[in-house]
Amino acid sequence: MKTCSYCGKNILDNDKFCGWCGKKVIEEKQIIKEAEENKEKAKEEKTVELIKEKAKEERGGIEKTEEKAKEEKIINLIRKRAEEEKKSIVQKEERKEKIIEKLTIVPEKEKEIRENYLRRIGVKKQKPKESNLSSLEQKKEEVVFRPVLQTKPSVFEKIWIRVLLLILIISTVIAVLVFIFDILKIKEGITPIPSPETATTTESIEEHGEITVFPPLFRVDGTEELMASSLEAIPSLFSKLLKAELQEKSFTRVVIKNLEENKVVGLKEFLEAVGIETPKAFYEYLNDNFTLFIYSPLNNHFGFTTQIEKKEELEILLEEWRKTIKSDLDPLFLLTGKEKLMVTHPIEEEIHLGVTYFYTDFYQESFGIYYCLIKNYFIFTTSKETMLQMIEFKSEITEELDMGSRGIEVEILQAWLAKDINIYPDRLVTGYFGSLSKEAVIRFQQKYADEILKPWGILEGTGIVDQATREKLNNVHQR
């Protein structure tokens, strides 16, 4: 005889699974192997840390050399620009001096004419004043600017300019008149005669306007909209949509718009329109903005989810409602062609990834009433497959997982990895993190190496569900 490591009950030596808890028995040899593997793992972690430190040091040295090279380049550029500016300033000064020299040189003929003019007037020639100004400044003062004679335009040029101005004014006036005429024409409402289909759609838009739709409470694969003229039309519209061919293995959101009241139908209006009777306080404990969906691998698989307002009160109410919930939900299953649930079939409960869900289904069918409370959400579905997927969508990994880890989060990890055969071909959900789980985590890390490994300078997967791996797992599998 030996004892089970999970429940502590006595079992036979040859038993591989515990008859009490149903979990696989771990032998002493396997425990020793796991201890050895843990030691090897610790050594690998030390080597990885050393490699990381060396890589950081090398990166720091490379960055310093690169910074020095950049600084030298910048300094050289600044020096070149300074030299160029000096050269340009010198050239400008030289040009100024040449221009001033040219302007200050007066021909001899002009000098004679000026002297004769001054003699006639009776003005004596003034002696140049002594000044301490530089030669350049003196030249600037002596500069004589000669006026340039402006030629008047001819008569032909004046006529041509006036003609061009007249044409420009006339064209602008015509453009303004055409623009005003177009605006008046649009306001008059010259519209083509619409077809009957377009006429009905435009009338509904004019009467009801835009209807705001709240975002879904989980990531869906598509959306279908039902336009209900009144609440009485909802059952037939929803029943037709259940029989329609939608995208396989996908969650399709169903948005029902009440055109009569110009709004999206809420949870209370939908259930009452179908004919479901609920306890009085049921809608007080739930948010009326719900997400109705269809899961389409099989027919009639649908459900809804909404946020919980008062969780404790809702749990007590649901416990009391289990007595009559089967008969109260009969109108909902009439939409799928099912007349009644098995009245004698009791409501049972099961656990998946640490979440308890309640159900009762038809005989030999995975179809019926399934509901659960997970975190801050109330989920209702009509099949087990849909319920299990919704629980997996709302699950989360928050802890670091490694060889030897146990618990619900390990089950969540194994359930997520099992969705891809190439990553976890064994698909065992045991709640124990062993060598198979480690290999699957390594494959997942290699698949998303650009986001998990390369930012840390690691080339191969470690098999440890660290922060980067955990964030990527939650991002891929949560909805």
Secondary structure, DSSP 4 states (H G I P E B T S, - for coil): -EE-TTT--EE-TT-SB-TTT-PBPPPHHHHHHHHHHHHHHHHHHHHHHHHHHHHHHHHHHHHHHHHHHHHHHHHHHHHHHHHHHHHHHHHHHHHHHHHHHHHH---HHHHHHHHHHHHHHTPPPPPPPP----HHHHHHHH--PPPPPPPPPPHHHHHHHHHHHHHHHHHHHHHHHHHHHHHHHHHTT--PPPPHHHHHHHHHHHHH-----PPPSS--SEEEEEEESSGGGHHHHHHHHHHS---TT-EEEEEEEETTTTEE--HHHHHHHHT----TTGGGSB-S--EEEEE-SSTT-EEEEEEBS-HHHHHHHHHHHTTTHHHHTHHHHHTTT-----TTSPPEEEEETTEEEEEEE-TTSSEEEEEEEETTEEEEEEEHHHHHHHHHHH----S-B-TT-BSHHHHHHHHHHTT-TTT-TT----SB--HHHHHHHHHHHHHTHHHHTGGGT--S--S-B-HHHHHHHHHHH--
